[in-house]
Every structure is written in structure tokens, then in C-alpha cells.
């Protein structure tokens, strides 16, 4: 889950809250200073973050390329690049993918 909060008790400004998939990935349970903003999955799976501390990250296609080394070794032990088949189709579908500000991420 990700969401924007404009008022966090005892703090000014806007915050982005996350409920991570794993216990211990966050520091909170969805509350701060005794005020509950949402119910996190675990005791320490929620994070309250200032928007300026977030980075836009990378695209799904870039993440796939980084995660899966796209090369093989030739018979002479040289690295040979491997092209991701259907990359244009993937890029096209990703460019048409829309996500609202209030989307829930699983």
C-alpha cells in the first residue's frame, strides 16, 4: 500500500506511507505518536517517508535487464550480448500502463 498524508500528528508537511511485504522492512505499525493512520500487516512493516526522500526508481524493463544478465559466453569465453525478445512489445505495453495515485501495490 502507498498513500499520501497531509497531516501527521506532531509533524508538518506531506508524508508518503508504505506497508512493506515483510516484517521488519519498516519501523511502524501504521501509527505514529499514538495516532493510527492505517493498519499495517505487521508490527514493523510500515514506513512514513517525506516525498523528497523518494526516488523515481527505474522502469520494469531496466530492472529486468539489471537483474538478469543479458549475455552468454561464447566457445572462446567472450561475452556475447543476448537481446530480450519482444522488447518493443514490452516497452509499448508498459508505456500504455496507467496507475492512479491511490493504487494499492501488492
BAVEX-940750 format. One record per residue: residue number from 1; x, y, z of N, C-alpha, C in turn; residue in three letters. Coordinates in steps of 0.2 Angstrom, whole numbers, plus 5000, padded with zeros to 4 digits. Example, Ala and Ser with C-alpha at 12.3 -4.5 7.8 and 13.67 -1.06 7.14 Angstrom:
// residues 2
<site resi="1" n_c1="5066" n_c2="4972" n_c3="5039" ca_c1="5062" ca_c2="4978" ca_c3="5039" c_c1="5066" c_c2="4984" c_c3="5039" resn="ALA"/>
<site resi="2" n_c1="5064" n_c2="4989" n_c3="5035" ca_c1="5068" ca_c2="4995" ca_c3="5036" c_c1="5064" c_c2="5000" c_c3="5039" resn="SER"/>
//
This chain:
// residues 106
<site resi="1" n_c1="5004" n_c2="4994" n_c3="5000" ca_c1="5000" ca_c2="5000" ca_c3="5000" c_c1="5004" c_c2="5006" c_c3="5000" resn="UNK"/>
<site resi="2" n_c1="5003" n_c2="5011" n_c3="4996" ca_c1="5006" ca_c2="5018" ca_c3="4997" c_c1="5001" c_c2="5023" c_c3="4996" resn="UNK"/>
<site resi="3" n_c1="5002" n_c2="5028" n_c3="5000" ca_c1="4997" ca_c2="5033" ca_c3="5001" c_c1="5000" c_c2="5040" c_c3="5003" resn="UNK"/>
<site resi="4" n_c1="4997" n_c2="5045" n_c3="5002" ca_c1="4999" ca_c2="5052" ca_c3="5004" c_c1="4996" c_c2="5054" c_c3="5010" resn="UNK"/>
<site resi="5" n_c1="4999" n_c2="5057" n_c3="5015" ca_c1="4996" ca_c2="5060" ca_c3="5021" c_c1="4998" c_c2="5067" c_c3="5021" resn="UNK"/>
<site resi="6" n_c1="4993" n_c2="5072" n_c3="5022" ca_c1="4995" ca_c2="5079" ca_c3="5023" c_c1="4996" c_c2="5081" c_c3="5030" resn="UNK"/>
<site resi="7" n_c1="4993" n_c2="5077" n_c3="5035" ca_c1="4994" ca_c2="5079" ca_c3="5042" c_c1="4996" c_c2="5073" c_c3="5046" resn="UNK"/>
<site resi="8" n_c1="5002" n_c2="5073" n_c3="5048" ca_c1="5004" ca_c2="5068" ca_c3="5053" c_c1="5005" c_c2="5072" c_c3="5060" resn="UNK"/>
<site resi="9" n_c1="5001" n_c2="5069" n_c3="5065" ca_c1="5002" ca_c2="5072" ca_c3="5071" c_c1="5009" c_c2="5074" c_c3="5074" resn="UNK"/>
<site resi="10" n_c1="5010" n_c2="5080" n_c3="5075" ca_c1="5017" ca_c2="5082" ca_c3="5078" c_c1="5022" c_c2="5083" c_c3="5072" resn="UNK"/>
<site resi="11" n_c1="5020" n_c2="5083" n_c3="5066" ca_c1="5025" ca_c2="5084" ca_c3="5061" c_c1="5021" c_c2="5088" c_c3="5055" resn="UNK"/>
<site resi="12" n_c1="5025" n_c2="5093" n_c3="5052" ca_c1="5022" ca_c2="5097" ca_c3="5047" c_c1="5023" c_c2="5094" c_c3="5040" resn="UNK"/>
<site resi="13" n_c1="5020" n_c2="5096" n_c3="5035" ca_c1="5021" ca_c2="5094" ca_c3="5028" c_c1="5018" c_c2="5087" c_c3="5026" resn="UNK"/>
<site resi="14" n_c1="5019" n_c2="5085" n_c3="5020" ca_c1="5016" ca_c2="5079" ca_c3="5017" c_c1="5021" c_c2="5073" c_c3="5018" resn="UNK"/>
<site resi="15" n_c1="5018" n_c2="5068" n_c3="5019" ca_c1="5021" ca_c2="5061" ca_c3="5020" c_c1="5018" c_c2="5056" c_c3="5015" resn="UNK"/>
<site resi="16" n_c1="5023" n_c2="5051" n_c3="5013" ca_c1="5020" ca_c2="5045" ca_c3="5009" c_c1="5021" c_c2="5040" c_c3="5014" resn="UNK"/>
<site resi="17" n_c1="5016" n_c2="5035" n_c3="5014" ca_c1="5016" ca_c2="5030" ca_c3="5019" c_c1="5016" c_c2="5023" c_c3="5015" resn="UNK"/>
<site resi="18" n_c1="5020" n_c2="5018" n_c3="5017" ca_c1="5021" ca_c2="5012" ca_c3="5014" c_c1="5020" c_c2="5006" c_c3="5019" resn="UNK"/>
<site resi="19" n_c1="5017" n_c2="5001" n_c3="5017" ca_c1="5016" ca_c2="4995" ca_c3="5020" c_c1="5020" c_c2="4990" c_c3="5016" resn="UNK"/>
<site resi="20" n_c1="5026" n_c2="4988" n_c3="5019" ca_c1="5030" ca_c2="4983" ca_c3="5015" c_c1="5028" c_c2="4976" c_c3="5016" resn="UNK"/>
<site resi="21" n_c1="5030" n_c2="4972" n_c3="5012" ca_c1="5028" ca_c2="4965" ca_c3="5012" c_c1="5031" c_c2="4961" c_c3="5018" resn="UNK"/>
<site resi="22" n_c1="5036" n_c2="4963" n_c3="5020" ca_c1="5039" ca_c2="4959" ca_c3="5026" c_c1="5040" c_c2="4962" c_c3="5032" resn="UNK"/>
<site resi="23" n_c1="5039" n_c2="4959" n_c3="5038" ca_c1="5040" ca_c2="4961" ca_c3="5044" c_c1="5047" c_c2="4964" c_c3="5045" resn="UNK"/>
<site resi="24" n_c1="5048" n_c2="4970" n_c3="5048" ca_c1="5055" ca_c2="4972" ca_c3="5049" c_c1="5057" c_c2="4977" c_c3="5043" resn="UNK"/>
<site resi="25" n_c1="5054" n_c2="4977" n_c3="5038" ca_c1="5056" ca_c2="4982" ca_c3="5032" c_c1="5054" c_c2="4989" c_c3="5034" resn="UNK"/>
<site resi="26" n_c1="5050" n_c2="4990" n_c3="5038" ca_c1="5048" ca_c2="4997" ca_c3="5041" c_c1="5049" c_c2="4998" c_c3="5048" resn="UNK"/>
<site resi="27" n_c1="5047" n_c2="5003" n_c3="5051" ca_c1="5048" ca_c2="5005" ca_c3="5058" c_c1="5042" c_c2="5005" c_c3="5062" resn="UNK"/>
<site resi="28" n_c1="5036" n_c2="5005" n_c3="5058" ca_c1="5030" ca_c2="5007" ca_c3="5062" c_c1="5025" c_c2="5002" c_c3="5060" resn="UNK"/>
<site resi="29" n_c1="5019" n_c2="5002" n_c3="5064" ca_c1="5013" ca_c2="4998" ca_c3="5063" c_c1="5008" c_c2="5001" c_c3="5059" resn="UNK"/>
<site resi="30" n_c1="5009" n_c2="5007" n_c3="5057" ca_c1="5004" ca_c2="5011" ca_c3="5054" c_c1="5001" c_c2="5017" c_c3="5058" resn="UNK"/>
<site resi="31" n_c1="5005" n_c2="5018" n_c3="5064" ca_c1="5003" ca_c2="5023" ca_c3="5068" c_c1="5010" c_c2="5027" c_c3="5070" resn="UNK"/>
<site resi="32" n_c1="5009" n_c2="5033" n_c3="5072" ca_c1="5014" ca_c2="5037" ca_c3="5075" c_c1="5012" c_c2="5041" c_c3="5081" resn="UNK"/>
<site resi="33" n_c1="5015" n_c2="5041" n_c3="5086" ca_c1="5014" ca_c2="5045" ca_c3="5092" c_c1="5007" c_c2="5044" c_c3="5094" resn="UNK"/>
<site resi="34" n_c1="5005" n_c2="5037" n_c3="5094" ca_c1="4998" ca_c2="5035" ca_c3="5096" c_c1="4992" c_c2="5036" c_c3="5092" resn="UNK"/>
<site resi="35" n_c1="4993" n_c2="5039" n_c3="5086" ca_c1="4988" ca_c2="5041" ca_c3="5081" c_c1="4989" c_c2="5035" c_c3="5075" resn="UNK"/>
<site resi="36" n_c1="4983" n_c2="5032" n_c3="5074" ca_c1="4983" ca_c2="5026" ca_c3="5069" c_c1="4981" c_c2="5029" c_c3="5062" resn="UNK"/>
<site resi="37" n_c1="4985" n_c2="5029" n_c3="5057" ca_c1="4984" ca_c2="5031" ca_c3="5051" c_c1="4981" c_c2="5025" c_c3="5046" resn="UNK"/>
<site resi="38" n_c1="4984" n_c2="5019" n_c3="5047" ca_c1="4981" ca_c2="5013" ca_c3="5044" c_c1="4984" c_c2="5007" c_c3="5048" resn="UNK"/>
<site resi="39" n_c1="4981" n_c2="5002" n_c3="5046" ca_c1="4983" ca_c2="4995" ca_c3="5050" c_c1="4988" c_c2="4992" c_c3="5045" resn="UNK"/>
<site resi="40" n_c1="4995" n_c2="4992" n_c3="5047" ca_c1="5000" ca_c2="4988" ca_c3="5044" c_c1="4999" c_c2="4981" c_c3="5044" resn="UNK"/>
<site resi="41" n_c1="5002" n_c2="4977" n_c3="5040" ca_c1="5002" ca_c2="4970" ca_c3="5040" c_c1="5005" c_c2="4967" c_c3="5046" resn="UNK"/>
<site resi="42" n_c1="5011" n_c2="4970" n_c3="5048" ca_c1="5015" ca_c2="4968" ca_c3="5054" c_c1="5016" c_c2="4974" c_c3="5058" resn="UNK"/>
<site resi="43" n_c1="5019" n_c2="4972" n_c3="5064" ca_c1="5021" ca_c2="4977" ca_c3="5069" c_c1="5026" c_c2="4982" c_c3="5067" resn="UNK"/>
<site resi="44" n_c1="5031" n_c2="4980" n_c3="5062" ca_c1="5036" ca_c2="4984" ca_c3="5059" c_c1="5037" c_c2="4984" c_c3="5052" resn="UNK"/>
<site resi="45" n_c1="5031" n_c2="4985" n_c3="5048" ca_c1="5031" ca_c2="4984" ca_c3="5041" c_c1="5029" c_c2="4991" c_c3="5038" resn="UNK"/>
<site resi="46" n_c1="5028" n_c2="4996" n_c3="5042" ca_c1="5026" ca_c2="5002" ca_c3="5039" c_c1="5031" c_c2="5007" c_c3="5039" resn="UNK"/>
<site resi="47" n_c1="5031" n_c2="5012" n_c3="5034" ca_c1="5036" ca_c2="5017" ca_c3="5034" c_c1="5032" c_c2="5024" c_c3="5032" resn="UNK"/>
<site resi="48" n_c1="5034" n_c2="5029" n_c3="5035" ca_c1="5032" ca_c2="5036" ca_c3="5034" c_c1="5038" c_c2="5040" c_c3="5031" resn="UNK"/>
<site resi="49" n_c1="5037" n_c2="5042" n_c3="5025" ca_c1="5043" ca_c2="5045" ca_c3="5021" c_c1="5041" c_c2="5052" c_c3="5018" resn="UNK"/>
<site resi="50" n_c1="5046" n_c2="5056" n_c3="5019" ca_c1="5045" ca_c2="5063" ca_c3="5015" c_c1="5046" c_c2="5062" c_c3="5008" resn="UNK"/>
<site resi="51" n_c1="5041" n_c2="5065" n_c3="5004" ca_c1="5042" ca_c2="5064" ca_c3="4996" c_c1="5049" c_c2="5066" c_c3="4994" resn="UNK"/>
<site resi="52" n_c1="5052" n_c2="5071" n_c3="4996" ca_c1="5059" ca_c2="5072" ca_c3="4993" c_c1="5064" c_c2="5067" c_c3="4995" resn="UNK"/>
<site resi="53" n_c1="5062" n_c2="5062" n_c3="4999" ca_c1="5067" ca_c2="5057" ca_c3="5001" c_c1="5066" c_c2="5051" c_c3="4996" resn="UNK"/>
<site resi="54" n_c1="5061" n_c2="5051" n_c3="4992" ca_c1="5060" ca_c2="5046" ca_c3="4987" c_c1="5063" c_c2="5047" c_c3="4980" resn="UNK"/>
<site resi="55" n_c1="5065" n_c2="5042" n_c3="4977" ca_c1="5067" ca_c2="5042" ca_c3="4970" c_c1="5063" c_c2="5039" c_c3="4965" resn="UNK"/>
<site resi="56" n_c1="5062" n_c2="5041" n_c3="4959" ca_c1="5058" ca_c2="5038" ca_c3="4954" c_c1="5059" c_c2="5031" c_c3="4953" resn="UNK"/>
<site resi="57" n_c1="5065" n_c2="5029" n_c3="4954" ca_c1="5067" ca_c2="5022" ca_c3="4953" c_c1="5069" c_c2="5021" c_c3="4945" resn="UNK"/>
<site resi="58" n_c1="5068" n_c2="5015" n_c3="4943" ca_c1="5069" ca_c2="5013" ca_c3="4936" c_c1="5063" c_c2="5009" c_c3="4933" resn="UNK"/>
<site resi="59" n_c1="5063" n_c2="5009" n_c3="4927" ca_c1="5057" ca_c2="5005" ca_c3="4924" c_c1="5058" c_c2="4998" c_c3="4925" resn="UNK"/>
<site resi="60" n_c1="5052" n_c2="4994" n_c3="4924" ca_c1="5052" ca_c2="4987" ca_c3="4924" c_c1="5057" c_c2="4984" c_c3="4919" resn="UNK"/>
<site resi="61" n_c1="5057" n_c2="4987" n_c3="4913" ca_c1="5062" ca_c2="4984" ca_c3="4908" c_c1="5069" c_c2="4985" c_c3="4910" resn="UNK"/>
<site resi="62" n_c1="5071" n_c2="4991" n_c3="4913" ca_c1="5078" ca_c2="4992" ca_c3="4916" c_c1="5079" c_c2="4987" c_c3="4921" resn="UNK"/>
<site resi="63" n_c1="5074" n_c2="4986" n_c3="4926" ca_c1="5075" ca_c2="4981" ca_c3="4931" c_c1="5077" c_c2="4974" c_c3="4929" resn="UNK"/>
<site resi="64" n_c1="5073" n_c2="4972" n_c3="4924" ca_c1="5074" ca_c2="4965" ca_c3="4921" c_c1="5081" c_c2="4965" c_c3="4918" resn="UNK"/>
<site resi="65" n_c1="5083" n_c2="4970" n_c3="4915" ca_c1="5090" ca_c2="4969" ca_c3="4911" c_c1="5095" c_c2="4969" c_c3="4917" resn="UNK"/>
<site resi="66" n_c1="5094" n_c2="4973" n_c3="4922" ca_c1="5099" ca_c2="4973" ca_c3="4928" c_c1="5099" c_c2="4966" c_c3="4931" resn="UNK"/>
<site resi="67" n_c1="5093" n_c2="4964" n_c3="4932" ca_c1="5093" ca_c2="4958" ca_c3="4937" c_c1="5095" c_c2="4951" c_c3="4933" resn="UNK"/>
<site resi="68" n_c1="5094" n_c2="4951" n_c3="4927" ca_c1="5095" ca_c2="4945" ca_c3="4923" c_c1="5101" c_c2="4947" c_c3="4918" resn="UNK"/>
<site resi="69" n_c1="5107" n_c2="4945" n_c3="4919" ca_c1="5112" ca_c2="4947" ca_c3="4915" c_c1="5111" c_c2="4945" c_c3="4908" resn="UNK"/>
<site resi="70" n_c1="5111" n_c2="4949" n_c3="4903" ca_c1="5109" ca_c2="4948" ca_c3="4896" c_c1="5114" c_c2="4946" c_c3="4892" resn="UNK"/>
<site resi="71" n_c1="5118" n_c2="4941" n_c3="4894" ca_c1="5124" ca_c2="4939" ca_c3="4889" c_c1="5125" c_c2="4931" c_c3="4890" resn="UNK"/>
<site resi="72" n_c1="5129" n_c2="4928" n_c3="4886" ca_c1="5131" ca_c2="4921" ca_c3="4886" c_c1="5138" c_c2="4922" c_c3="4885" resn="UNK"/>
<site resi="73" n_c1="5142" n_c2="4916" n_c3="4887" ca_c1="5149" ca_c2="4916" ca_c3="4885" c_c1="5149" c_c2="4911" c_c3="4879" resn="UNK"/>
<site resi="74" n_c1="5153" n_c2="4914" n_c3="4874" ca_c1="5155" ca_c2="4910" ca_c3="4868" c_c1="5159" c_c2="4905" c_c3="4869" resn="UNK"/>
<site resi="75" n_c1="5161" n_c2="4900" n_c3="4864" ca_c1="5165" ca_c2="4895" ca_c3="4864" c_c1="5172" c_c2="4897" c_c3="4866" resn="UNK"/>
<site resi="76" n_c1="5174" n_c2="4904" n_c3="4864" ca_c1="5181" ca_c2="4906" ca_c3="4866" c_c1="5180" c_c2="4911" c_c3="4872" resn="UNK"/>
<site resi="77" n_c1="5175" n_c2="4910" n_c3="4876" ca_c1="5174" ca_c2="4913" ca_c3="4883" c_c1="5174" c_c2="4920" c_c3="4882" resn="UNK"/>
<site resi="78" n_c1="5171" n_c2="4923" n_c3="4877" ca_c1="5169" ca_c2="4930" ca_c3="4876" c_c1="5162" c_c2="4931" c_c3="4878" resn="UNK"/>
<site resi="79" n_c1="5161" n_c2="4937" n_c3="4881" ca_c1="5154" ca_c2="4939" ca_c3="4882" c_c1="5150" c_c2="4941" c_c3="4876" resn="UNK"/>
<site resi="80" n_c1="5144" n_c2="4938" n_c3="4875" ca_c1="5140" ca_c2="4939" ca_c3="4869" c_c1="5133" c_c2="4941" c_c3="4871" resn="UNK"/>
<site resi="81" n_c1="5131" n_c2="4948" n_c3="4870" ca_c1="5125" ca_c2="4950" ca_c3="4872" c_c1="5119" c_c2="4946" c_c3="4869" resn="UNK"/>
<site resi="82" n_c1="5114" n_c2="4946" n_c3="4873" ca_c1="5108" ca_c2="4942" ca_c3="4871" c_c1="5102" c_c2="4948" c_c3="4871" resn="UNK"/>
<site resi="83" n_c1="5099" n_c2="4948" n_c3="4866" ca_c1="5093" ca_c2="4953" ca_c3="4865" c_c1="5087" c_c2="4950" c_c3="4868" resn="UNK"/>
<site resi="84" n_c1="5083" n_c2="4954" n_c3="4872" ca_c1="5077" ca_c2="4952" ca_c3="4875" c_c1="5072" c_c2="4952" c_c3="4870" resn="UNK"/>
<site resi="85" n_c1="5069" n_c2="4946" n_c3="4868" ca_c1="5064" ca_c2="4945" ca_c3="4863" c_c1="5058" c_c2="4949" c_c3="4865" resn="UNK"/>
<site resi="86" n_c1="5055" n_c2="4952" n_c3="4860" ca_c1="5049" ca_c2="4956" ca_c3="4861" c_c1="5050" c_c2="4962" c_c3="4865" resn="UNK"/>
<site resi="87" n_c1="5056" n_c2="4965" n_c3="4866" ca_c1="5057" ca_c2="4971" ca_c3="4870" c_c1="5053" c_c2="4977" c_c3="4868" resn="UNK"/>
<site resi="88" n_c1="5052" n_c2="4978" n_c3="4861" ca_c1="5047" ca_c2="4983" ca_c3="4859" c_c1="5040" c_c2="4982" c_c3="4861" resn="UNK"/>
<site resi="89" n_c1="5038" n_c2="4976" n_c3="4861" ca_c1="5031" ca_c2="4975" ca_c3="4863" c_c1="5030" c_c2="4976" c_c3="4871" resn="UNK"/>
<site resi="90" n_c1="5035" n_c2="4974" n_c3="4874" ca_c1="5035" ca_c2="4975" ca_c3="4882" c_c1="5035" c_c2="4983" c_c3="4883" resn="UNK"/>
<site resi="91" n_c1="5040" n_c2="4986" n_c3="4880" ca_c1="5040" ca_c2="4994" ca_c3="4881" c_c1="5034" c_c2="4997" c_c3="4879" resn="UNK"/>
<site resi="92" n_c1="5030" n_c2="4995" n_c3="4873" ca_c1="5024" ca_c2="4998" ca_c3="4871" c_c1="5019" c_c2="4997" c_c3="4876" resn="UNK"/>
<site resi="93" n_c1="5018" n_c2="4990" n_c3="4879" ca_c1="5013" ca_c2="4989" ca_c3="4884" c_c1="5014" c_c2="4993" c_c3="4890" resn="UNK"/>
<site resi="94" n_c1="5021" n_c2="4994" n_c3="4892" ca_c1="5022" ca_c2="4997" ca_c3="4898" c_c1="5021" c_c2="5005" c_c3="4897" resn="UNK"/>
<site resi="95" n_c1="5022" n_c2="5007" n_c3="4891" ca_c1="5020" ca_c2="5014" ca_c3="4890" c_c1="5013" c_c2="5016" c_c3="4891" resn="UNK"/>
<site resi="96" n_c1="5009" n_c2="5011" n_c3="4889" ca_c1="5002" ca_c2="5012" ca_c3="4890" c_c1="4999" c_c2="5010" c_c3="4896" resn="UNK"/>
<site resi="97" n_c1="5003" n_c2="5007" n_c3="4901" ca_c1="5000" ca_c2="5005" ca_c3="4908" c_c1="4999" c_c2="5012" c_c3="4912" resn="UNK"/>
<site resi="98" n_c1="4993" n_c2="5012" n_c3="4915" ca_c1="4992" ca_c2="5018" ca_c3="4919" c_c1="4991" c_c2="5016" c_c3="4926" resn="UNK"/>
<site resi="99" n_c1="4993" n_c2="5020" n_c3="4931" ca_c1="4992" ca_c2="5019" ca_c3="4938" c_c1="4989" c_c2="5025" c_c3="4941" resn="UNK"/>
<site resi="100" n_c1="4984" n_c2="5024" n_c3="4945" ca_c1="4982" ca_c2="5030" ca_c3="4949" c_c1="4986" c_c2="5032" c_c3="4955" resn="UNK"/>
<site resi="101" n_c1="4985" n_c2="5038" n_c3="4957" ca_c1="4989" ca_c2="5040" ca_c3="4963" c_c1="4987" c_c2="5035" c_c3="4969" resn="UNK"/>
<site resi="102" n_c1="4981" n_c2="5033" n_c3="4970" ca_c1="4979" ca_c2="5029" ca_c3="4975" c_c1="4979" c_c2="5021" c_c3="4974" resn="UNK"/>
<site resi="103" n_c1="4984" n_c2="5019" n_c3="4970" ca_c1="4984" ca_c2="5012" ca_c3="4969" c_c1="4987" c_c2="5008" c_c3="4975" resn="UNK"/>
<site resi="104" n_c1="4984" n_c2="5002" n_c3="4975" ca_c1="4987" ca_c2="4998" ca_c3="4980" c_c1="4992" c_c2="4993" c_c3="4977" resn="UNK"/>
<site resi="105" n_c1="4998" n_c2="4993" n_c3="4980" ca_c1="5003" ca_c2="4989" ca_c3="4977" c_c1="5004" c_c2="4982" c_c3="4981" resn="UNK"/>
<site resi="106" n_c1="5004" n_c2="4977" n_c3="4978" ca_c1="5005" ca_c2="4970" ca_c3="4982" c_c1="5011" c_c2="4967" c_c3="4980" resn="UNK"/>
//
